[in-house]
Amino acid sequence: MKSIIKKQFIDCSDTDSFCFSLECPECGKVWKSTPVRFSKAGENSFTEEKRIVLKILYEREHAMALEKAAAEAATFFNLCPHCGKMVCDDCFMICEDLDICRSCAESLKETGEPISFAGWVAG
């Protein structure tokens, strides 16, 4: 699932930190990963050689931050087994026979509760 998430990420990274976002295709809510600061943020490179080293380091840290963000997103998003969309917990329904996204639940006439509310007890 992490590979599916990574393909759908929007890269919001800049020269100082790495951050990724994912939009739920059902409700349009946007989730953003916890920013990870680049270890050499703000460092001025005066030589071409140093710029090359920093570029390689940046790419390496970017890849690691992408993996971390995908793991983080997997706790908030779910893959619908019917349509294949990656939807947020508010749009993923816990149904009697098969847990699916809200759109699929409606089209298949399945009832259930969103995963974000499943198990909540009224107080």
Contacts in CASP RR format, 6 or more apart in sequence:
PFRMAT RR
TARGET T0000
AUTHOR 0000-0000-0000
METHOD contacts of the structure
MODEL  1
MKSIIKKQFIDCSDTDSFCFSLECPECGKVWKSTPVRFSKAGENSFTEEK
RIVLKILYEREHAMALEKAAAEAATFFNLCPHCGKMVCDDCFMICEDLDI
CRSCAESLKETGEPISFAGWVAG
1 74 0 8 1.000
1 79 0 8 1.000
2 67 0 8 1.000
2 70 0 8 1.000
2 71 0 8 1.000
2 74 0 8 1.000
3 70 0 8 1.000
4 79 0 8 1.000
4 86 0 8 1.000
5 22 0 8 1.000
5 70 0 8 1.000
5 73 0 8 1.000
5 74 0 8 1.000
5 77 0 8 1.000
5 86 0 8 1.000
6 66 0 8 1.000
6 70 0 8 1.000
8 22 0 8 1.000
8 86 0 8 1.000
9 20 0 8 1.000
9 21 0 8 1.000
9 22 0 8 1.000
9 66 0 8 1.000
9 69 0 8 1.000
9 70 0 8 1.000
9 73 0 8 1.000
10 20 0 8 1.000
10 21 0 8 1.000
10 22 0 8 1.000
10 23 0 8 1.000
11 20 0 8 1.000
12 19 0 8 1.000
12 20 0 8 1.000
12 21 0 8 1.000
12 32 0 8 1.000
13 19 0 8 1.000
13 20 0 8 1.000
13 62 0 8 1.000
13 65 0 8 1.000
15 38 0 8 1.000
15 41 0 8 1.000
15 42 0 8 1.000
15 58 0 8 1.000
16 37 0 8 1.000
16 38 0 8 1.000
16 41 0 8 1.000
16 42 0 8 1.000
17 35 0 8 1.000
17 36 0 8 1.000
17 37 0 8 1.000
17 38 0 8 1.000
17 41 0 8 1.000
18 35 0 8 1.000
18 36 0 8 1.000
18 38 0 8 1.000
18 61 0 8 1.000
18 62 0 8 1.000
18 65 0 8 1.000
18 66 0 8 1.000
18 69 0 8 1.000
19 32 0 8 1.000
19 33 0 8 1.000
19 34 0 8 1.000
19 35 0 8 1.000
19 36 0 8 1.000
19 65 0 8 1.000
19 69 0 8 1.000
20 32 0 8 1.000
20 33 0 8 1.000
20 65 0 8 1.000
20 66 0 8 1.000
20 69 0 8 1.000
20 73 0 8 1.000
21 30 0 8 1.000
21 31 0 8 1.000
21 32 0 8 1.000
21 33 0 8 1.000
22 30 0 8 1.000
22 31 0 8 1.000
22 73 0 8 1.000
22 77 0 8 1.000
22 86 0 8 1.000
23 29 0 8 1.000
23 30 0 8 1.000
23 31 0 8 1.000
24 30 0 8 1.000
24 31 0 8 1.000
24 77 0 8 1.000
24 86 0 8 1.000
24 87 0 8 1.000
24 88 0 8 1.000
24 90 0 8 1.000
24 91 0 8 1.000
25 85 0 8 1.000
25 86 0 8 1.000
25 87 0 8 1.000
26 85 0 8 1.000
26 87 0 8 1.000
26 88 0 8 1.000
26 91 0 8 1.000
26 101 0 8 1.000
26 102 0 8 1.000
26 103 0 8 1.000
27 88 0 8 1.000
27 90 0 8 1.000
27 91 0 8 1.000
29 88 0 8 1.000
29 90 0 8 1.000
31 73 0 8 1.000
31 76 0 8 1.000
31 77 0 8 1.000
31 88 0 8 1.000
33 65 0 8 1.000
33 68 0 8 1.000
33 69 0 8 1.000
33 72 0 8 1.000
33 73 0 8 1.000
34 69 0 8 1.000
34 72 0 8 1.000
36 61 0 8 1.000
36 64 0 8 1.000
36 65 0 8 1.000
36 68 0 8 1.000
38 58 0 8 1.000
38 61 0 8 1.000
39 57 0 8 1.000
39 61 0 8 1.000
40 54 0 8 1.000
40 57 0 8 1.000
40 58 0 8 1.000
43 54 0 8 1.000
45 51 0 8 1.000
45 53 0 8 1.000
45 54 0 8 1.000
76 88 0 8 1.000
76 89 0 8 1.000
77 86 0 8 1.000
77 87 0 8 1.000
77 88 0 8 1.000
77 89 0 8 1.000
78 86 0 8 1.000
78 87 0 8 1.000
78 88 0 8 1.000
78 89 0 8 1.000
78 92 0 8 1.000
78 99 0 8 1.000
78 101 0 8 1.000
78 115 0 8 1.000
79 85 0 8 1.000
79 86 0 8 1.000
80 86 0 8 1.000
80 87 0 8 1.000
80 92 0 8 1.000
80 100 0 8 1.000
80 101 0 8 1.000
80 104 0 8 1.000
81 98 0 8 1.000
81 99 0 8 1.000
81 100 0 8 1.000
82 98 0 8 1.000
82 100 0 8 1.000
82 101 0 8 1.000
82 104 0 8 1.000
82 108 0 8 1.000
83 100 0 8 1.000
83 101 0 8 1.000
83 103 0 8 1.000
83 104 0 8 1.000
85 101 0 8 1.000
85 103 0 8 1.000
87 101 0 8 1.000
87 102 0 8 1.000
88 116 0 8 1.000
89 114 0 8 1.000
89 115 0 8 1.000
89 116 0 8 1.000
90 114 0 8 1.000
90 115 0 8 1.000
90 116 0 8 1.000
91 101 0 8 1.000
91 102 0 8 1.000
91 114 0 8 1.000
92 99 0 8 1.000
92 100 0 8 1.000
92 101 0 8 1.000
92 102 0 8 1.000
92 114 0 8 1.000
92 115 0 8 1.000
93 99 0 8 1.000
93 100 0 8 1.000
93 101 0 8 1.000
93 102 0 8 1.000
93 105 0 8 1.000
93 110 0 8 1.000
93 112 0 8 1.000
93 113 0 8 1.000
93 114 0 8 1.000
93 115 0 8 1.000
94 112 0 8 1.000
94 113 0 8 1.000
94 114 0 8 1.000
94 115 0 8 1.000
94 118 0 8 1.000
95 105 0 8 1.000
95 110 0 8 1.000
95 111 0 8 1.000
95 112 0 8 1.000
96 110 0 8 1.000
96 111 0 8 1.000
96 112 0 8 1.000
97 110 0 8 1.000
98 110 0 8 1.000
99 115 0 8 1.000
100 108 0 8 1.000
100 110 0 8 1.000
102 114 0 8 1.000
104 110 0 8 1.000
105 111 0 8 1.000
105 112 0 8 1.000
113 119 0 8 1.000
END
